[in-house]
Amino acid sequence: MWLRRLRGFGYAPAAPAADVRTRLVPPYARPSVQLWTALGIGEAGREKWQRAMAWAGPLLVALVAGVLRFTHLGSPKAVIFDETYYAKDAWATIRQGYEASWPKDVDKSILANPDAVPLPTDPGYVVHPPVGKWVIGLGEWMFGFDPFGWRFMTALLGTLSVLMLCRIGRRLLRSTFLGCLAGALLAVDGLHLVMSRTALLDLVLMFFVLAAFGALVVDRDRARARLAAALPVDEEGRARPDAGVAETLRLGWRPYRLLAGVCLGLAFGTKWNGLVVLAFFGVLTVLWDAAARRTAGAGAPYAAMLRRDALPGFLSTVPVAIAVYLTSWLGWILSPDDGRGGYFRDWAAKSDQNSSLSFLPEWLRSLWHYETEVYKFHVGLTSGHTYQSNPWSWLVLGRPVSYFYESPSPGTDGCPATEAGKCAREVLALGTPLLWWTGCFALLYVLWRWLFRRDWRAGAIACALAAGLLPWFNYQERTIFYFYAVVFVPYLCLAVAMMIGALLGPAGSSERRRALGAIGAGVLVLLIIWNFIYFWPIYTGQTLPMDSWRGRMWLDTWI
């Protein structure tokens, strides 16, 4: 009240501290007045345009990504790399609920006439859970047992992941432009493109992990909005911190955190990497709750989080994920246990009748035995492979993986008749080099923002990237491959978008600073797009003269 009286005498006090509601739920960035004026949009239409662009921008970026991923999706008409496992496993899973043991050298018969290839009756021993194969099999069920059919769903999920990243980046960075930029960078990443056009499990895993991350970001905003709405306001109408509210308020029903649990269960049911991501994301979401309560005025935010948020956070993610994982095995569980069903489905009935765990259902004991055998396989997989690599080399593209390679003779398969020697036709799982090498600097920037500026956005990006990368350092003796890195590519793109946002300059920067930042950012983005276009032929299996192919082998380890 005394400030109001002073204003009556012409006193202008310093600007008040930011409203706690603004700190809990920051507003989205708005385009400058100059931009609206240049576009000829009046004040009345600005809000409508902003709401429209929040979806129109991401949809446009996703449309471009979809065109890139679906163009000539059935080419090369071949079973490339590990499609020889997952395409056939998916076909068996979608038709009988579990994988089959296929005869050797059946791939050529499938490509020639898939209808003439009978489904094997013997069960197959596989080392990955079934969700990814159900997903791939859905495309085969709709479009047939051919390259387009078994690649359709990964291309669709790859396109949708670009759309999701645009929206996630917009919410995370509070900028429609930066969100669309992150999605556009993902759209032109070579590794993401190749994995979207190949029937492997890792793109499916990436999709579900990204969906879980997005759900948790939405949940964070909604939980903080509830806290902000419950805080008392002062005479000026500004919310102020309140320890009582911050430490005792229950945040209620949180459907997006439950959705994250479902997505993490689907990720776990695609590959076991999802279990590690579940641990990282579980810690991340409860730390977000503690930070929200601290901002709202809690004197002991971590104690309040443990009392109010930790148990609900655990119950909405871990048990849900495990339940989804078990449900994904339903086709195997419902198969006969007399030797005619899934692999090891009859193990408990044959070999575990006198076990101390005989009170458990036979299917559960058989599944546990199956999982222990699979774990032994994974940790003991040390046989050498031409394209194996160490996770230390992934960020700098040390050893990409060649999925497909042919050497067409002159005058065949697009090789010019004037060529003196054979041409090269390859599908190389390689990230867009300038994007990934820029991402190395962006990662350092993100770590700096998190450690020294306590920027939660940088911490979220670093956490998600670490969940996809760090666990592999425990298995450096195991046979592992660079294409596993597709799981953390979206967060590398978010890091680059965040760094470009800093390059553009903070709010209130001078016009000269903004202009220089825009020029630098624009040049960088255009170079990344050019780099993607340059490598496009070896991402999509186009025939190149040998000299042109060699010109794209920038490092000896790419050959």
N, C-alpha and C positions, 0 to 999 in steps of 0.2 A: 504493500500500500504506500509506503514512503517513497518508492520509486515513481509511482504515479503522481504523487504530490510534487516531486522535484521536476517531473516533466512539465507540469503546469507552469513552472518558472523558466522553462526553456532549457532545462538540463538534459543532455543526451548521454545516457550512460553507455558503457561499453556493451558490445553485443553479448547477449546471454549465452551461456553454454548450450551446446546442442541438446535438443530434446532427447530424453532417454529412448523414446519411441523410435527416433531416427537412428540412434545407435543400435537398437535391437533389430530394426528392419530398415536398412538404408534404402533410400529411393533409387529409382533407375536413372541413369544419365539421360539428359534431354539434349536434343540437337540445339545448336546455337540459334539465336534469333536471325542472324545473317543468313543461315541456311534456309530457314523458313521463308525469309523475304526473297531470296534468290529463286526459290521454287514457286513463289507466288501463292503461298498458302497462308491464309489469314489466321488470326488467333483462335477463331471459333473452330476451325478444322484441324488444328494441330493435335489435339488429344485423340481425335478419331484416326488420324494418320499414324500416330504412334502405336495405337492399339493394333491397327492393321499390319504395320510393319513387323510387330513382334511375332507374327505368324507368317506373313508373306515372305519375309527375308529367309527364314529357315526353310520354308517349303521350296523356294526357288533354288537354294543351295542343294537341297536333297534331290530335286529334279535333275540337276546337273550330275550329281553323284550317281543317280539311278541310270542315266543314259550311259555313263562311263562303265558301269558295272554290268549292264544287260546287253550292250552292243556285242554281237557275235559271241554270246555266252557259251554256246556249244562248241566253240573253237578254242583249242584244237580238239578234234573229235578223237579223243584218246583217253585212256585211264592214266592220269598223270600223278606221279609220286604216290602219296599214301591214299589217294582215291581208290587204289586197288583193295584197300581194307574197308574204308568207311562207306563207299558207295554200295558195296555188296552187303556189308553188315546192315546198312540202313534198309535195303530192299528186303532182307530176311526179317528184320525187326518189325517193319510196317506190315508185313504179311502174316507173321506167325508169333510175334511178340518177343522173340529172342533171336540171337545171331546163329548162323549156320556155318558149317565147315565146307567151304567151297573147294572144288578140285583145282589143282594148279593149271595155269595157262588157260583159264576160262575167260579171261578179259577179251580176247579177240572174238570169241563166240558171242559175248554180250554185245560188243560193238557192231558185229555183223547182223545179228538177229536176236535181240534179247528175249523175244517171245518163245524162241525155241530152246532156251536154256532153262532146265527144270530147277526148282528150288531144292537144295539138298535137304535131306532128312536128319542128318547127323548134326548135333549141336556144335557150335564153334567156341573155342576158348579165346576170349577177348580181354583186354586189359584196361578198358575205359568204361565208365557207366553209360547207360543207354540214352540219356536225354538228347545228346547231339545227333545220335543216329535216328531217333524219332523225328527230329527236326529235318534232317536231310531226307529221310524217307517220305516225309510229307510232300516234298517237291516231286519225288519219284512217283508217288501215288497220283498226283495231279497231272504230270506231264510225261510219265513213262520212265523206263529203266534205261536212260541214255544220258550223255554228258549234260545236256540242257536240264533234264529232270533232276539229276543229283546235284547240280550246281545252283538251281533256282533259289532255294531257301537261303543259302549263304549270301547270294547276291541281294536278296530282299532284306535280310538282316543287316548287311553292310550298308545298304541305302538308308534304312531306318536308323541305324546308329549315327549316321551323319546328321539326320534331322534331330535326333535326341541330343547330340553334342551341341548343336546350335542353341537349343533351348536351355540345356544345362549351363553352357557358357554364358548365355544371357543372364540367367538367374545368379550364377556364381560371381560374375564380373560386373553385374548391374549395368550392362551395356548390350543393346541389340546388335550393334556393329561388331563388337569384339566376340560375341557369341557366334554370329554368322561367320566371322573370320576363322574361329576355331573349327567350325564345321567344314568350311571350305578347305582348310589345310588338311583335314582328315580325308576329304573327298579326293585330294590330289596326292595322297601318300601312296607310294608304290606298293608297299607291303600290304596295307589295308586293301588296296585294289586287287592284288593277286589273291589274297586270302578270301575276298568276297567272290571271286570267280573260280574257286576251287572247293571241292567237297571235303574239307577237313574240319576237325572239331574246334580248332582254336578260335575261329571267327565267331562261332556260336557262343563259346565261353566269353569272349570279349563283349558280345552284345548283352548278355545277362549281367555281367559285372558292371557295365556302364549303366544299365537300367537300374541296378541297385544303388549305384552312386547317385544317380539323378533323383531317385525316390528319397534318399536320405537328405539331399540338399533341399528338396521341397519340404520334407518333414522339419528340417531345421528352421526354415522360414516360418512355417505355421506355428511351431512351438514358441518361437520368439514373439510372434504376433499375439499369441494368447497372453504371454507374460506382459507385453506392452499394454494390452487392453485392460489388464487387471491393476496396473499401477495407478496410484492417486495422482491428481493433477493440482497444480498450484493456482493462484489467482489469475495468472497469465494464461492459463489453459495448457501449460506445459507439463508433461509427465515428469515425475521426480522419482529417484530410487527409493525403494521401501524394502527394508530387510524382512519384515514380516511376510509380505507378499512373495518376495523372491525365494524365501526359504521354505514356505509351506504350500504354495500353490501347486495343485495337481494339474498336469498338463493334459489329462483326459485321453480320449480315444485318438490314436495316432495311426490312421490307416496306411499312410505312406511308409512308415517304418515297418509295418506288417508286409506291405508290398515288397519292400527291400528284402525281407526275410525269404519271401517266396522266390524272388529273383536269385538270391544267393543260393537257395536250395537247387534251383535249376542250373546255376553255374557249377555247383558241387556235383550235380548229377550229370554234367557234361565231361568235366575233368576234375580230378581231385584238387587241382590248384584252387578251385573255388572255396575250399575249406580254409585255406590261408587267408584269402580275401575276406572271408567272413570274420575272422579274428581281427584283422586290421580295421575293417569298417565298424565292427562292434565297439571297439575302443574309441574310434573316432566319434561316433554318434553320442556316446555318453559324455565325452569330453566337451562336445558342443553344448550339451545340456548344462554342464558346470559353468562354462563361459557365459551362457545366457543368464544364468542365475547371478553370477558375479556382476554382470552389467546392470541387472535389475536392482542390485543393491544388497545381495546376500553377503553377510560377513564371513560365512563359512560355506562357500559355494560347493566344494567337493563333498562335504558332509551332507549338504542338502541334496546333491545329485545322488549320492549313495542311498539316501533314505527314500527319495521320491522317484528317481528315474532309472537306476541301475537294474533293478529287478524287472520292471516292465520292458526295458530295452533288451534285456537278455531273453525274456519270454517271447518277444515279438520277432526275434531274429533266429537264435540258435535252435530251439525246438521246432520252429516252423521250417527252417532249412532242412533239418534232419527228417522231418515228416515228408517234405517234398521229395527229398532224396530217396527215401524208401518207396514212396508212391511211384517214382519213376521206374522202379523194378517190377511193376505190377505184371507186365507181360511175362517176365521170367518166373515170378512167384506163382502165377496161375497156370503155368505149363505143367505137364505131367511129371510126377516124381518117380517114375518107373524106368527111367533111362531114355524115354522118348521126348523129354522136355529140354530145358536149357542146360548149359554146361554146369556140372556140379549140382544140379537141382535135386538129384537123388542121393547126394553125399550123406546127409544125416540118416536117411532111411537105411543105407547100406553099411555105413561105417561109424555111426555115432549113437547107437542105441543105448549103450551103457554109460553115457557121459553124465557128469554131475550137473550138466545143464539140460538134461533131457526134459525138464519141465517147460522149456521154451519151445515154441513151434518149430517143427522140422525145417520149414522154409527159412526161418531166421538163422538157425544154426548152419544150414547149408550156405546161406548168403554170407555169413561171417567167415566161414571157411574159404569161400571163393575170394572174399576181399583180402584175407591174409595171404593167400597165394599170389594175388595180383600185386600186393605191396612188396612181397619178396622179389617178384619179377622186376618191378620198377627200380628198387634200390640196387638190384644186382645187374642192371643193364649197363654194361661197360664195354660191349663189343664195339669196335671202331666203325666209323662211317665216314665216307668221303666228305660229307657236308656238315659234320658235327662242329660245334663251336663252343667257346667258353663265354659265359654271360658278361665277362669283362669287355668283350669285343662288340657286344650287340649295339650299344649306343653309337659307336663309330662305324658300324656296318662292316665289321671285320670279315665275316664269312657268310654271305647270303646262300640261299639254297636254290639249286636249279631243279625245277619241277619237271621240265620237259625240254628235250633238245633233239633236233634233227638237222641233217645236213643235205638239203635238197640239191639236186644236180641242176646245172643250167637248163632253163626251159621248163622246169617242173616246180609246182607248188609256189609260184610267185618269184622264183629265182630268175633274174634276167638271162635270156639266152646269150647275151653278149659277155657274160661273166667268164673269166678264164678258169676259175675253179668253182668249187661248191659254195653255196650260201650257208647261212646259219639261221635257224628258227628255234627260239628259246622262250620259255616262261621262267623268269628269274624272280624269286621272292626276295626283293630288295626294296627297302624304304627309299623314298625320294631323297637323294644324298644331301642336298642343300637344306631340306627341312630337318633331317635328323642331326646334321652338324650344327645347325642353328639351335636345335633343341638342346644340345649339350650346354650351350651358353645360357639358354633359357632356364635350364634346370639349376644352374648355379645362381641365376637371378632369383628364382623361386625360393631356393634354400636361404638366400640372403634375406629376402622379404620375410620369410617365416621366422628365422632365428633372431634377426636384429630389429625388425619392425613389427613382429608379432602379428603378421597378416594371416588371418584364418584361411583366406582363400588360397594363399600359397601353401599353407599347411595341408589343406585338403588335397590339392594337386600332388604334393610330395607324398602324402600317405598313399593315395591310389597308385601312383607310379611305383612306389616302393613295394606295395603288395604284389604287383605283377613281376617285379624284377628281383628283389632281394632274396626271396626263398631259393632261387636257383643257385645261389652261391654256396648253399649247403650240399649241392650235388654236382660239384665240378668234375668228379671222376665219372659221372654218369654220362651216357650218350644223349646229349641235348642239342637243340637246334635253334637257330636265330628266329625262325618264324613263331616261336613261342612268344616273342616280344610283341605280337599284335595285340595282346591283352592290355598293354599299357600305352599303346600309340595314342588313344584319345587324350590322355593326360599330358603327353608330350606336346600335342597340338594346343591344349589349353595353356601350357606353360609358355609356348611361343606367342600365343595371342595376348597373354598377360604382359609379356615383355614388350610386345609391340605397343600395347596400351600405354606403358610407361614411356616408350620412345616418342609417342605422339604428344606427351606432355600432360601434366595434371591440370585440373580446372583452374582458371585464372592465369594461365600462361600467356605470355605476350604473343602477338600475331607472328612475329619473327620465329619465336620458339616453336609455335604450332606448325608453321610452314616448313621449317627444317625437319621437324619430326615426321610430318606427313610425307615429305619427299623420301626420307630414309626408309620409313616403313613401306611406302609404295614400291620402291625399288626392290626391297627385300622380298616382298610378296610376289612381285612379278618374276623375279629370278627363280623362286621356288616353283611357280607355275611353269615357267620355261623349262626347268629341269625335269619336271614331271612329263611334259610333252616330249622332250628329247628321249626319255627312257621308255615312253609308251610302247614302242615296238617290242621291247623285251619283257614287258609286263603282260602282253596279250598274245605272244606267240606269232608275231608277224615275221615274214621272211626278210632277211637283210643280206646285202652283200657282205662278204667276210670282213672287208675293211671297215664298213660301218658298224658291224657287230664289235670288232676289236676296239673301235673308237669309244665304245660305251663301257668297256672293261677298264674303269679308271684305276682299279687296284688289281694286283696280281692275284690276290686271294678271291676275287670274284669269278675266276675262271674254274 
